Amino acid sequence: MAMNNDFVSLLLLILIPPVGVFLARGLGTDFVINLILTLIGYIPGIIHGVWIYTR
């Protein structure tokens, strides 16, 4: 079951990076940074989201 949860989290990080970061870290600084990066450019938001997810 954990593999399904990881897959869904990673899929959300790729499709909607701020939602994936919210699920991984909650509503905090990481979410705000990711939201700004996603608004500036979609790819920086994805990169930051994957970085948050893997650390």
All heavy atoms as atom14 arrays in JSON, in Angstrom:
{
  "sequence": "MAMNNDFVSLLLLILIPPVGVFLARGLGTDFVINLILTLIGYIPGIIHGVWIYTR",
  "atom14_mask": [
    [1, 1, 1, 1, 1, 1, 1, 1, 0, 0, 0, 0, 0, 0],
    [1, 1, 1, 1, 1, 0, 0, 0, 0, 0, 0, 0, 0, 0],
    [1, 1, 1, 1, 1, 1, 1, 1, 0, 0, 0, 0, 0, 0],
    [1, 1, 1, 1, 1, 1, 1, 1, 0, 0, 0, 0, 0, 0],
    [1, 1, 1, 1, 1, 1, 1, 1, 0, 0, 0, 0, 0, 0],
    [1, 1, 1, 1, 1, 1, 1, 1, 0, 0, 0, 0, 0, 0],
    [1, 1, 1, 1, 1, 1, 1, 1, 1, 1, 1, 0, 0, 0],
    [1, 1, 1, 1, 1, 1, 1, 0, 0, 0, 0, 0, 0, 0],
    [1, 1, 1, 1, 1, 1, 0, 0, 0, 0, 0, 0, 0, 0],
    [1, 1, 1, 1, 1, 1, 1, 1, 0, 0, 0, 0, 0, 0],
    [1, 1, 1, 1, 1, 1, 1, 1, 0, 0, 0, 0, 0, 0],
    [1, 1, 1, 1, 1, 1, 1, 1, 0, 0, 0, 0, 0, 0],
    [1, 1, 1, 1, 1, 1, 1, 1, 0, 0, 0, 0, 0, 0],
    [1, 1, 1, 1, 1, 1, 1, 1, 0, 0, 0, 0, 0, 0],
    [1, 1, 1, 1, 1, 1, 1, 1, 0, 0, 0, 0, 0, 0],
    [1, 1, 1, 1, 1, 1, 1, 1, 0, 0, 0, 0, 0, 0],
    [1, 1, 1, 1, 1, 1, 1, 0, 0, 0, 0, 0, 0, 0],
    [1, 1, 1, 1, 1, 1, 1, 0, 0, 0, 0, 0, 0, 0],
    [1, 1, 1, 1, 1, 1, 1, 0, 0, 0, 0, 0, 0, 0],
    [1, 1, 1, 1, 0, 0, 0, 0, 0, 0, 0, 0, 0, 0],
    [1, 1, 1, 1, 1, 1, 1, 0, 0, 0, 0, 0, 0, 0],
    [1, 1, 1, 1, 1, 1, 1, 1, 1, 1, 1, 0, 0, 0],
    [1, 1, 1, 1, 1, 1, 1, 1, 0, 0, 0, 0, 0, 0],
    [1, 1, 1, 1, 1, 0, 0, 0, 0, 0, 0, 0, 0, 0],
    [1, 1, 1, 1, 1, 1, 1, 1, 1, 1, 1, 0, 0, 0],
    [1, 1, 1, 1, 0, 0, 0, 0, 0, 0, 0, 0, 0, 0],
    [1, 1, 1, 1, 1, 1, 1, 1, 0, 0, 0, 0, 0, 0],
    [1, 1, 1, 1, 0, 0, 0, 0, 0, 0, 0, 0, 0, 0],
    [1, 1, 1, 1, 1, 1, 1, 0, 0, 0, 0, 0, 0, 0],
    [1, 1, 1, 1, 1, 1, 1, 1, 0, 0, 0, 0, 0, 0],
    [1, 1, 1, 1, 1, 1, 1, 1, 1, 1, 1, 0, 0, 0],
    [1, 1, 1, 1, 1, 1, 1, 0, 0, 0, 0, 0, 0, 0],
    [1, 1, 1, 1, 1, 1, 1, 1, 0, 0, 0, 0, 0, 0],
    [1, 1, 1, 1, 1, 1, 1, 1, 0, 0, 0, 0, 0, 0],
    [1, 1, 1, 1, 1, 1, 1, 1, 0, 0, 0, 0, 0, 0],
    [1, 1, 1, 1, 1, 1, 1, 1, 0, 0, 0, 0, 0, 0],
    [1, 1, 1, 1, 1, 1, 1, 1, 0, 0, 0, 0, 0, 0],
    [1, 1, 1, 1, 1, 1, 1, 0, 0, 0, 0, 0, 0, 0],
    [1, 1, 1, 1, 1, 1, 1, 1, 0, 0, 0, 0, 0, 0],
    [1, 1, 1, 1, 1, 1, 1, 1, 0, 0, 0, 0, 0, 0],
    [1, 1, 1, 1, 0, 0, 0, 0, 0, 0, 0, 0, 0, 0],
    [1, 1, 1, 1, 1, 1, 1, 1, 1, 1, 1, 1, 0, 0],
    [1, 1, 1, 1, 1, 1, 1, 1, 0, 0, 0, 0, 0, 0],
    [1, 1, 1, 1, 1, 1, 1, 0, 0, 0, 0, 0, 0, 0],
    [1, 1, 1, 1, 0, 0, 0, 0, 0, 0, 0, 0, 0, 0],
    [1, 1, 1, 1, 1, 1, 1, 1, 0, 0, 0, 0, 0, 0],
    [1, 1, 1, 1, 1, 1, 1, 1, 0, 0, 0, 0, 0, 0],
    [1, 1, 1, 1, 1, 1, 1, 1, 1, 1, 0, 0, 0, 0],
    [1, 1, 1, 1, 0, 0, 0, 0, 0, 0, 0, 0, 0, 0],
    [1, 1, 1, 1, 1, 1, 1, 0, 0, 0, 0, 0, 0, 0],
    [1, 1, 1, 1, 1, 1, 1, 1, 1, 1, 1, 1, 1, 1],
    [1, 1, 1, 1, 1, 1, 1, 1, 0, 0, 0, 0, 0, 0],
    [1, 1, 1, 1, 1, 1, 1, 1, 1, 1, 1, 1, 0, 0],
    [1, 1, 1, 1, 1, 1, 1, 0, 0, 0, 0, 0, 0, 0],
    [1, 1, 1, 1, 1, 1, 1, 1, 1, 1, 1, 0, 0, 0]
  ],
  "atom14_positions": [
    [[0.82, -1.2, 0.0], [0.0, 0.0, 0.0], [0.86, 1.26, 0.0], [0.47, 2.27, -0.54], [-0.93, -0.02, 1.21], [-2.0, 1.04, 1.14], [-3.03, 0.9, -0.32], [-4.51, 0.31, 0.36], [0.0, 0.0, 0.0], [0.0, 0.0, 0.0], [0.0, 0.0, 0.0], [0.0, 0.0, 0.0], [0.0, 0.0, 0.0], [0.0, 0.0, 0.0]],
    [[2.03, 1.21, 0.6], [2.89, 2.39, 0.63], [3.36, 2.77, -0.77], [3.54, 3.94, -1.06], [4.1, 2.13, 1.52], [0.0, 0.0, 0.0], [0.0, 0.0, 0.0], [0.0, 0.0, 0.0], [0.0, 0.0, 0.0], [0.0, 0.0, 0.0], [0.0, 0.0, 0.0], [0.0, 0.0, 0.0], [0.0, 0.0, 0.0], [0.0, 0.0, 0.0]],
    [[3.51, 1.78, -1.64], [3.93, 2.08, -3.01], [2.87, 2.89, -3.74], [3.2, 3.81, -4.48], [4.22, 0.79, -3.76], [4.8, 1.01, -5.13], [5.23, -0.57, -5.81], [4.86, -0.26, -7.51], [0.0, 0.0, 0.0], [0.0, 0.0, 0.0], [0.0, 0.0, 0.0], [0.0, 0.0, 0.0], [0.0, 0.0, 0.0], [0.0, 0.0, 0.0]],
    [[1.6, 2.58, -3.52], [0.53, 3.36, -4.14], [0.54, 4.8, -3.65], [0.35, 5.72, -4.43], [-0.83, 2.73, -3.84], [-1.19, 1.64, -4.82], [-0.58, 1.54, -5.89], [-2.16, 0.84, -4.45], [0.0, 0.0, 0.0], [0.0, 0.0, 0.0], [0.0, 0.0, 0.0], [0.0, 0.0, 0.0], [0.0, 0.0, 0.0], [0.0, 0.0, 0.0]],
    [[0.76, 4.98, -2.37], [0.8, 6.31, -1.79], [1.96, 7.11, -2.36], [1.83, 8.29, -2.66], [0.88, 6.24, -0.28], [0.63, 7.57, 0.37], [0.07, 8.47, -0.22], [1.05, 7.67, 1.62], [0.0, 0.0, 0.0], [0.0, 0.0, 0.0], [0.0, 0.0, 0.0], [0.0, 0.0, 0.0], [0.0, 0.0, 0.0], [0.0, 0.0, 0.0]],
    [[3.12, 6.47, -2.5], [4.29, 7.13, -3.08], [4.03, 7.51, -4.53], [4.41, 8.59, -4.98], [5.53, 6.24, -2.99], [6.04, 6.09, -1.58], [5.66, 6.91, -0.73], [6.81, 5.15, -1.33], [0.0, 0.0, 0.0], [0.0, 0.0, 0.0], [0.0, 0.0, 0.0], [0.0, 0.0, 0.0], [0.0, 0.0, 0.0], [0.0, 0.0, 0.0]],
    [[3.39, 6.62, -5.27], [3.1, 6.88, -6.67], [2.15, 8.06, -6.82], [2.36, 8.95, -7.65], [2.5, 5.63, -7.34], [2.11, 5.86, -8.77], [3.07, 5.97, -9.75], [0.77, 5.99, -9.12], [2.73, 6.2, -11.07], [0.41, 6.21, -10.43], [1.39, 6.31, -11.41], [0.0, 0.0, 0.0], [0.0, 0.0, 0.0], [0.0, 0.0, 0.0]],
    [[1.12, 8.11, -6.0], [0.16, 9.22, -6.06], [0.83, 10.53, -5.67], [0.62, 11.56, -6.32], [-1.06, 8.93, -5.15], [-1.96, 10.14, -5.02], [-1.84, 7.74, -5.68], [0.0, 0.0, 0.0], [0.0, 0.0, 0.0], [0.0, 0.0, 0.0], [0.0, 0.0, 0.0], [0.0, 0.0, 0.0], [0.0, 0.0, 0.0], [0.0, 0.0, 0.0]],
    [[1.67, 10.51, -4.66], [2.38, 11.72, -4.24], [3.29, 12.22, -5.34], [3.34, 13.42, -5.63], [3.2, 11.45, -2.99], [2.36, 11.13, -1.91], [0.0, 0.0, 0.0], [0.0, 0.0, 0.0], [0.0, 0.0, 0.0], [0.0, 0.0, 0.0], [0.0, 0.0, 0.0], [0.0, 0.0, 0.0], [0.0, 0.0, 0.0], [0.0, 0.0, 0.0]],
    [[4.03, 11.33, -5.97], [4.93, 11.72, -7.05], [4.15, 12.22, -8.26], [4.54, 13.2, -8.9], [5.83, 10.55, -7.43], [7.01, 10.86, -8.32], [7.9, 11.92, -7.68], [7.81, 9.6, -8.6], [0.0, 0.0, 0.0], [0.0, 0.0, 0.0], [0.0, 0.0, 0.0], [0.0, 0.0, 0.0], [0.0, 0.0, 0.0], [0.0, 0.0, 0.0]],
    [[3.04, 11.6, -8.56], [2.19, 12.05, -9.67], [1.64, 13.45, -9.4], [1.65, 14.3, -10.3], [1.04, 11.06, -9.88], [0.16, 11.28, -11.08], [0.96, 11.13, -12.37], [-0.99, 10.31, -11.07], [0.0, 0.0, 0.0], [0.0, 0.0, 0.0], [0.0, 0.0, 0.0], [0.0, 0.0, 0.0], [0.0, 0.0, 0.0], [0.0, 0.0, 0.0]],
    [[1.22, 13.71, -8.17], [0.75, 15.06, -7.82], [1.87, 16.08, -7.89], [1.64, 17.22, -8.29], [0.12, 15.06, -6.43], [-1.29, 14.53, -6.36], [-1.74, 14.42, -4.91], [-2.25, 15.39, -7.14], [0.0, 0.0, 0.0], [0.0, 0.0, 0.0], [0.0, 0.0, 0.0], [0.0, 0.0, 0.0], [0.0, 0.0, 0.0], [0.0, 0.0, 0.0]],
    [[3.08, 15.67, -7.51], [4.22, 16.58, -7.59], [4.51, 16.99, -9.03], [4.93, 18.1, -9.29], [5.47, 15.95, -6.99], [5.59, 16.03, -5.49], [6.74, 15.16, -5.0], [5.79, 17.46, -5.05], [0.0, 0.0, 0.0], [0.0, 0.0, 0.0], [0.0, 0.0, 0.0], [0.0, 0.0, 0.0], [0.0, 0.0, 0.0], [0.0, 0.0, 0.0]],
    [[4.26, 16.08, -9.95], [4.53, 16.39, -11.36], [3.38, 17.17, -11.98], [3.6, 18.13, -12.71], [4.8, 15.09, -12.14], [6.12, 14.48, -11.66], [4.84, 15.35, -13.64], [6.39, 13.1, -12.18], [0.0, 0.0, 0.0], [0.0, 0.0, 0.0], [0.0, 0.0, 0.0], [0.0, 0.0, 0.0], [0.0, 0.0, 0.0], [0.0, 0.0, 0.0]],
    [[2.15, 16.82, -11.66], [0.99, 17.48, -12.27], [0.68, 18.82, -11.62], [0.43, 19.81, -12.3], [-0.23, 16.57, -12.2], [-0.14, 15.29, -13.01], [-1.38, 14.44, -12.79], [0.06, 15.58, -14.48], [0.0, 0.0, 0.0], [0.0, 0.0, 0.0], [0.0, 0.0, 0.0], [0.0, 0.0, 0.0], [0.0, 0.0, 0.0], [0.0, 0.0, 0.0]],
    [[0.65, 18.86, -10.29], [0.32, 20.07, -9.54], [1.32, 20.18, -8.39], [1.04, 19.74, -7.27], [-1.12, 20.0, -8.99], [-2.11, 19.57, -10.06], [-1.53, 21.35, -8.42], [-3.46, 19.19, -9.53], [0.0, 0.0, 0.0], [0.0, 0.0, 0.0], [0.0, 0.0, 0.0], [0.0, 0.0, 0.0], [0.0, 0.0, 0.0], [0.0, 0.0, 0.0]],
    [[2.49, 20.75, -8.66], [3.56, 20.76, -7.64], [3.17, 21.32, -6.27], [3.52, 20.71, -5.26], [4.66, 21.6, -8.29], [4.43, 21.46, -9.75], [2.95, 21.34, -9.92], [0.0, 0.0, 0.0], [0.0, 0.0, 0.0], [0.0, 0.0, 0.0], [0.0, 0.0, 0.0], [0.0, 0.0, 0.0], [0.0, 0.0, 0.0], [0.0, 0.0, 0.0]],
    [[2.42, 22.43, -6.18], [2.09, 22.92, -4.83], [1.24, 21.94, -4.0], [1.41, 21.84, -2.79], [1.31, 24.21, -5.09], [1.79, 24.67, -6.42], [2.03, 23.42, -7.19], [0.0, 0.0, 0.0], [0.0, 0.0, 0.0], [0.0, 0.0, 0.0], [0.0, 0.0, 0.0], [0.0, 0.0, 0.0], [0.0, 0.0, 0.0], [0.0, 0.0, 0.0]],
    [[0.37, 21.19, -4.65], [-0.45, 20.21, -3.92], [0.43, 19.08, -3.39], [0.27, 18.64, -2.25], [-1.58, 19.65, -4.82], [-2.32, 18.53, -4.13], [-2.53, 20.76, -5.21], [0.0, 0.0, 0.0], [0.0, 0.0, 0.0], [0.0, 0.0, 0.0], [0.0, 0.0, 0.0], [0.0, 0.0, 0.0], [0.0, 0.0, 0.0], [0.0, 0.0, 0.0]],
    [[1.38, 18.63, -4.21], [2.3, 17.59, -3.76], [3.15, 18.03, -2.58], [3.37, 17.27, -1.64], [0.0, 0.0, 0.0], [0.0, 0.0, 0.0], [0.0, 0.0, 0.0], [0.0, 0.0, 0.0], [0.0, 0.0, 0.0], [0.0, 0.0, 0.0], [0.0, 0.0, 0.0], [0.0, 0.0, 0.0], [0.0, 0.0, 0.0], [0.0, 0.0, 0.0]],
    [[3.63, 19.27, -2.63], [4.43, 19.8, -1.52], [3.56, 19.97, -0.28], [3.99, 19.69, 0.83], [5.11, 21.13, -1.91], [5.76, 21.79, -0.72], [6.14, 20.88, -3.0], [0.0, 0.0, 0.0], [0.0, 0.0, 0.0], [0.0, 0.0, 0.0], [0.0, 0.0, 0.0], [0.0, 0.0, 0.0], [0.0, 0.0, 0.0], [0.0, 0.0, 0.0]],
    [[2.33, 20.4, -0.47], [1.4, 20.53, 0.67], [1.18, 19.19, 1.34], [1.19, 19.1, 2.57], [0.06, 21.12, 0.2], [-0.98, 21.14, 1.27], [-0.92, 22.05, 2.31], [-2.02, 20.22, 1.26], [-1.88, 22.06, 3.31], [-2.99, 20.23, 2.24], [-2.91, 21.15, 3.27], [0.0, 0.0, 0.0], [0.0, 0.0, 0.0], [0.0, 0.0, 0.0]],
    [[1.01, 18.13, 0.56], [0.81, 16.81, 1.14], [2.07, 16.29, 1.83], [1.98, 15.58, 2.82], [0.36, 15.82, 0.06], [-1.03, 16.06, -0.51], [-1.31, 15.08, -1.64], [-2.09, 15.95, 0.57], [0.0, 0.0, 0.0], [0.0, 0.0, 0.0], [0.0, 0.0, 0.0], [0.0, 0.0, 0.0], [0.0, 0.0, 0.0], [0.0, 0.0, 0.0]],
    [[3.24, 16.68, 1.32], [4.5, 16.2, 1.9], [4.9, 16.99, 3.14], [5.39, 16.42, 4.12], [5.61, 16.26, 0.85], [0.0, 0.0, 0.0], [0.0, 0.0, 0.0], [0.0, 0.0, 0.0], [0.0, 0.0, 0.0], [0.0, 0.0, 0.0], [0.0, 0.0, 0.0], [0.0, 0.0, 0.0], [0.0, 0.0, 0.0], [0.0, 0.0, 0.0]],
    [[4.71, 18.32, 3.12], [5.23, 19.17, 4.19], [4.18, 19.98, 4.93], [4.47, 20.58, 5.95], [6.26, 20.16, 3.62], [7.46, 19.54, 3.02], [8.37, 19.05, 4.09], [9.56, 18.51, 3.43], [10.58, 18.04, 4.07], [10.58, 18.03, 5.37], [11.59, 17.54, 3.41], [0.0, 0.0, 0.0], [0.0, 0.0, 0.0], [0.0, 0.0, 0.0]],
    [[2.99, 20.1, 4.38], [1.98, 20.92, 5.01], [2.03, 22.35, 4.5], [2.77, 22.69, 3.58], [0.0, 0.0, 0.0], [0.0, 0.0, 0.0], [0.0, 0.0, 0.0], [0.0, 0.0, 0.0], [0.0, 0.0, 0.0], [0.0, 0.0, 0.0], [0.0, 0.0, 0.0], [0.0, 0.0, 0.0], [0.0, 0.0, 0.0], [0.0, 0.0, 0.0]],
    [[1.24, 23.19, 5.12], [1.13, 24.59, 4.71], [2.19, 25.4, 5.46], [1.99, 25.82, 6.58], [-0.27, 25.11, 5.03], [-0.67, 26.44, 4.44], [-0.62, 26.38, 2.92], [-2.04, 26.84, 4.91], [0.0, 0.0, 0.0], [0.0, 0.0, 0.0], [0.0, 0.0, 0.0], [0.0, 0.0, 0.0], [0.0, 0.0, 0.0], [0.0, 0.0, 0.0]],
    [[3.32, 25.6, 4.8], [4.42, 26.32, 5.44], [5.29, 27.0, 4.4], [4.86, 27.28, 3.28], [0.0, 0.0, 0.0], [0.0, 0.0, 0.0], [0.0, 0.0, 0.0], [0.0, 0.0, 0.0], [0.0, 0.0, 0.0], [0.0, 0.0, 0.0], [0.0, 0.0, 0.0], [0.0, 0.0, 0.0], [0.0, 0.0, 0.0], [0.0, 0.0, 0.0]],
    [[6.52, 27.23, 4.78], [7.46, 27.94, 3.92], [7.72, 27.19, 2.61], [7.78, 27.8, 1.54], [8.79, 28.16, 4.66], [8.52, 28.79, 5.9], [9.73, 29.03, 3.85], [0.0, 0.0, 0.0], [0.0, 0.0, 0.0], [0.0, 0.0, 0.0], [0.0, 0.0, 0.0], [0.0, 0.0, 0.0], [0.0, 0.0, 0.0], [0.0, 0.0, 0.0]],
    [[7.89, 25.87, 2.7], [8.15, 25.09, 1.49], [6.99, 25.2, 0.5], [7.2, 25.29, -0.7], [8.39, 23.62, 1.84], [9.71, 23.4, 2.55], [10.65, 24.16, 2.28], [9.78, 22.48, 3.37], [0.0, 0.0, 0.0], [0.0, 0.0, 0.0], [0.0, 0.0, 0.0], [0.0, 0.0, 0.0], [0.0, 0.0, 0.0], [0.0, 0.0, 0.0]],
    [[5.77, 25.22, 1.02], [4.6, 25.36, 0.15], [4.59, 26.71, -0.55], [4.34, 26.8, -1.75], [3.31, 25.17, 0.96], [2.08, 25.44, 0.16], [1.6, 24.52, -0.75], [1.38, 26.63, 0.31], [0.47, 24.77, -1.49], [0.25, 26.9, -0.43], [-0.21, 25.95, -1.33], [0.0, 0.0, 0.0], [0.0, 0.0, 0.0], [0.0, 0.0, 0.0]],
    [[4.88, 27.77, 0.2], [4.87, 29.12, -0.37], [5.96, 29.26, -1.44], [5.72, 29.8, -2.52], [5.03, 30.19, 0.73], [5.19, 31.57, 0.14], [3.84, 30.14, 1.68], [0.0, 0.0, 0.0], [0.0, 0.0, 0.0], [0.0, 0.0, 0.0], [0.0, 0.0, 0.0], [0.0, 0.0, 0.0], [0.0, 0.0, 0.0], [0.0, 0.0, 0.0]],
    [[7.15, 28.75, -1.14], [8.23, 28.8, -2.12], [7.85, 28.04, -3.37], [8.06, 28.52, -4.5], [9.54, 28.24, -1.51], [10.05, 29.18, -0.43], [10.6, 28.02, -2.58], [11.19, 28.61, 0.39], [0.0, 0.0, 0.0], [0.0, 0.0, 0.0], [0.0, 0.0, 0.0], [0.0, 0.0, 0.0], [0.0, 0.0, 0.0], [0.0, 0.0, 0.0]],
    [[7.26, 26.87, -3.21], [6.87, 26.08, -4.37], [5.77, 26.76, -5.16], [5.78, 26.73, -6.39], [6.44, 24.68, -3.95], [6.26, 23.8, -5.14], [5.17, 23.71, -5.7], [7.33, 23.14, -5.54], [0.0, 0.0, 0.0], [0.0, 0.0, 0.0], [0.0, 0.0, 0.0], [0.0, 0.0, 0.0], [0.0, 0.0, 0.0], [0.0, 0.0, 0.0]],
    [[4.85, 27.38, -4.49], [3.77, 28.09, -5.18], [4.34, 29.23, -6.03], [3.96, 29.4, -7.19], [2.76, 28.62, -4.16], [1.54, 29.31, -4.72], [0.71, 28.34, -5.56], [0.69, 29.88, -3.6], [0.0, 0.0, 0.0], [0.0, 0.0, 0.0], [0.0, 0.0, 0.0], [0.0, 0.0, 0.0], [0.0, 0.0, 0.0], [0.0, 0.0, 0.0]],
    [[5.27, 29.98, -5.47], [5.89, 31.08, -6.21], [6.69, 30.54, -7.4], [6.59, 31.07, -8.51], [6.78, 31.93, -5.27], [5.9, 32.68, -4.27], [7.65, 32.9, -6.07], [6.66, 33.32, -3.14], [0.0, 0.0, 0.0], [0.0, 0.0, 0.0], [0.0, 0.0, 0.0], [0.0, 0.0, 0.0], [0.0, 0.0, 0.0], [0.0, 0.0, 0.0]],
    [[7.47, 29.49, -7.18], [8.24, 28.91, -8.28], [7.34, 28.36, -9.38], [7.65, 28.47, -10.56], [9.16, 27.81, -7.75], [10.38, 28.28, -6.98], [11.11, 27.09, -6.36], [11.31, 29.07, -7.87], [0.0, 0.0, 0.0], [0.0, 0.0, 0.0], [0.0, 0.0, 0.0], [0.0, 0.0, 0.0], [0.0, 0.0, 0.0], [0.0, 0.0, 0.0]],
    [[6.22, 27.77, -8.99], [5.29, 27.24, -9.99], [4.63, 28.36, -10.77], [4.42, 28.24, -11.98], [4.22, 26.36, -9.32], [4.87, 25.31, -8.59], [3.28, 25.74, -10.34], [0.0, 0.0, 0.0], [0.0, 0.0, 0.0], [0.0, 0.0, 0.0], [0.0, 0.0, 0.0], [0.0, 0.0, 0.0], [0.0, 0.0, 0.0], [0.0, 0.0, 0.0]],
    [[4.33, 29.48, -10.12], [3.75, 30.61, -10.84], [4.76, 31.27, -11.77], [4.39, 31.76, -12.84], [3.21, 31.64, -9.84], [1.98, 31.2, -9.05], [1.62, 32.25, -8.01], [0.8, 30.94, -9.97], [0.0, 0.0, 0.0], [0.0, 0.0, 0.0], [0.0, 0.0, 0.0], [0.0, 0.0, 0.0], [0.0, 0.0, 0.0], [0.0, 0.0, 0.0]],
    [[6.03, 31.29, -11.38], [7.07, 31.84, -12.24], [7.28, 30.94, -13.46], [7.41, 31.42, -14.57], [8.39, 32.02, -11.45], [8.22, 33.15, -10.45], [9.56, 32.31, -12.39], [9.39, 33.27, -9.49], [0.0, 0.0, 0.0], [0.0, 0.0, 0.0], [0.0, 0.0, 0.0], [0.0, 0.0, 0.0], [0.0, 0.0, 0.0], [0.0, 0.0, 0.0]],
    [[7.36, 29.66, -13.21], [7.56, 28.68, -14.28], [7.22, 27.3, -13.77], [7.55, 26.95, -12.64], [0.0, 0.0, 0.0], [0.0, 0.0, 0.0], [0.0, 0.0, 0.0], [0.0, 0.0, 0.0], [0.0, 0.0, 0.0], [0.0, 0.0, 0.0], [0.0, 0.0, 0.0], [0.0, 0.0, 0.0], [0.0, 0.0, 0.0], [0.0, 0.0, 0.0]],
    [[6.58, 26.53, -14.59], [6.11, 25.22, -14.17], [7.26, 24.28, -13.81], [7.2, 23.58, -12.8], [5.25, 24.64, -15.29], [4.59, 23.34, -14.97], [3.58, 23.28, -14.02], [4.96, 22.17, -15.63], [2.96, 22.09, -13.73], [4.34, 20.98, -15.35], [3.35, 20.94, -14.4], [2.74, 19.76, -14.12], [0.0, 0.0, 0.0], [0.0, 0.0, 0.0]],
    [[8.32, 24.29, -14.61], [9.45, 23.38, -14.39], [10.17, 23.67, -13.07], [10.49, 22.71, -12.34], [10.44, 23.45, -15.59], [9.73, 23.05, -16.89], [11.67, 22.59, -15.35], [9.18, 21.63, -16.91], [0.0, 0.0, 0.0], [0.0, 0.0, 0.0], [0.0, 0.0, 0.0], [0.0, 0.0, 0.0], [0.0, 0.0, 0.0], [0.0, 0.0, 0.0]],
    [[10.46, 24.93, -12.71], [11.08, 25.16, -11.39], [10.22, 24.65, -10.23], [10.74, 24.16, -9.23], [11.24, 26.67, -11.31], [11.31, 27.11, -12.72], [10.41, 26.17, -13.47], [0.0, 0.0, 0.0], [0.0, 0.0, 0.0], [0.0, 0.0, 0.0], [0.0, 0.0, 0.0], [0.0, 0.0, 0.0], [0.0, 0.0, 0.0], [0.0, 0.0, 0.0]],
    [[8.9, 24.73, -10.37], [8.01, 24.19, -9.34], [8.13, 22.69, -9.21], [8.12, 22.14, -8.11], [0.0, 0.0, 0.0], [0.0, 0.0, 0.0], [0.0, 0.0, 0.0], [0.0, 0.0, 0.0], [0.0, 0.0, 0.0], [0.0, 0.0, 0.0], [0.0, 0.0, 0.0], [0.0, 0.0, 0.0], [0.0, 0.0, 0.0], [0.0, 0.0, 0.0]],
    [[8.25, 22.01, -10.35], [8.41, 20.55, -10.34], [9.74, 20.17, -9.71], [9.81, 19.27, -8.87], [8.31, 19.97, -11.76], [6.89, 20.13, -12.29], [8.71, 18.5, -11.77], [6.74, 19.73, -13.74], [0.0, 0.0, 0.0], [0.0, 0.0, 0.0], [0.0, 0.0, 0.0], [0.0, 0.0, 0.0], [0.0, 0.0, 0.0], [0.0, 0.0, 0.0]],
    [[10.8, 20.86, -10.1], [12.13, 20.56, -9.56], [12.16, 20.76, -8.05], [12.64, 19.91, -7.3], [13.21, 21.42, -10.24], [13.34, 21.02, -11.7], [14.55, 21.32, -9.53], [14.18, 21.96, -12.54], [0.0, 0.0, 0.0], [0.0, 0.0, 0.0], [0.0, 0.0, 0.0], [0.0, 0.0, 0.0], [0.0, 0.0, 0.0], [0.0, 0.0, 0.0]],
    [[11.59, 21.85, -7.58], [11.55, 22.1, -6.13], [10.69, 21.06, -5.43], [11.05, 20.58, -4.34], [11.0, 23.51, -5.88], [10.93, 23.86, -4.43], [9.74, 23.84, -3.74], [11.88, 24.23, -3.53], [9.97, 24.18, -2.49], [11.26, 24.42, -2.34], [0.0, 0.0, 0.0], [0.0, 0.0, 0.0], [0.0, 0.0, 0.0], [0.0, 0.0, 0.0]],
    [[9.57, 20.7, -6.02], [8.7, 19.7, -5.41], [9.36, 18.36, -5.28], [9.27, 17.71, -4.23], [0.0, 0.0, 0.0], [0.0, 0.0, 0.0], [0.0, 0.0, 0.0], [0.0, 0.0, 0.0], [0.0, 0.0, 0.0], [0.0, 0.0, 0.0], [0.0, 0.0, 0.0], [0.0, 0.0, 0.0], [0.0, 0.0, 0.0], [0.0, 0.0, 0.0]],
    [[10.06, 17.92, -6.31], [10.76, 16.63, -6.24], [11.9, 16.7, -5.22], [12.14, 15.76, -4.47], [11.28, 16.22, -7.63], [12.2, 15.02, -7.55], [10.1, 15.94, -8.57], [0.0, 0.0, 0.0], [0.0, 0.0, 0.0], [0.0, 0.0, 0.0], [0.0, 0.0, 0.0], [0.0, 0.0, 0.0], [0.0, 0.0, 0.0], [0.0, 0.0, 0.0]],
    [[12.57, 17.85, -5.16], [13.63, 18.02, -4.18], [13.08, 17.93, -2.74], [13.65, 17.27, -1.89], [14.33, 19.36, -4.41], [15.45, 19.63, -3.46], [16.61, 18.92, -3.34], [15.49, 20.64, -2.47], [17.38, 19.47, -2.35], [16.73, 20.53, -1.78], [14.62, 21.66, -2.1], [17.09, 21.38, -0.77], [15.0, 22.5, -1.08], [16.21, 22.36, -0.42]],
    [[11.96, 18.58, -2.5], [11.31, 18.51, -1.18], [10.89, 17.07, -0.87], [11.07, 16.58, 0.24], [10.08, 19.46, -1.13], [10.51, 20.91, -1.17], [9.21, 19.18, 0.09], [11.31, 21.35, 0.04], [0.0, 0.0, 0.0], [0.0, 0.0, 0.0], [0.0, 0.0, 0.0], [0.0, 0.0, 0.0], [0.0, 0.0, 0.0], [0.0, 0.0, 0.0]],
    [[10.35, 16.39, -1.86], [9.86, 15.03, -1.67], [11.0, 14.06, -1.35], [10.82, 13.16, -0.54], [9.12, 14.58, -2.91], [8.53, 13.21, -2.83], [7.38, 12.97, -2.07], [9.1, 12.13, -3.49], [6.84, 11.71, -1.98], [8.56, 10.88, -3.41], [7.44, 10.66, -2.66], [6.9, 9.41, -2.57], [0.0, 0.0, 0.0], [0.0, 0.0, 0.0]],
    [[12.17, 14.26, -1.96], [13.26, 13.31, -1.77], [14.15, 13.62, -0.58], [14.94, 12.76, -0.17], [14.15, 13.23, -3.03], [14.65, 14.53, -3.33], [13.36, 12.68, -4.2], [0.0, 0.0, 0.0], [0.0, 0.0, 0.0], [0.0, 0.0, 0.0], [0.0, 0.0, 0.0], [0.0, 0.0, 0.0], [0.0, 0.0, 0.0], [0.0, 0.0, 0.0]],
    [[14.06, 14.8, -0.01], [14.95, 15.08, 1.12], [14.32, 14.76, 2.44], [13.24, 14.48, 2.66], [15.46, 16.51, 1.07], [14.69, 17.5, 1.85], [15.31, 18.86, 1.77], [14.19, 19.76, 1.86], [14.16, 20.8, 2.65], [15.19, 21.13, 3.35], [13.1, 21.56, 2.72], [0.0, 0.0, 0.0], [0.0, 0.0, 0.0], [0.0, 0.0, 0.0]]
  ]
}
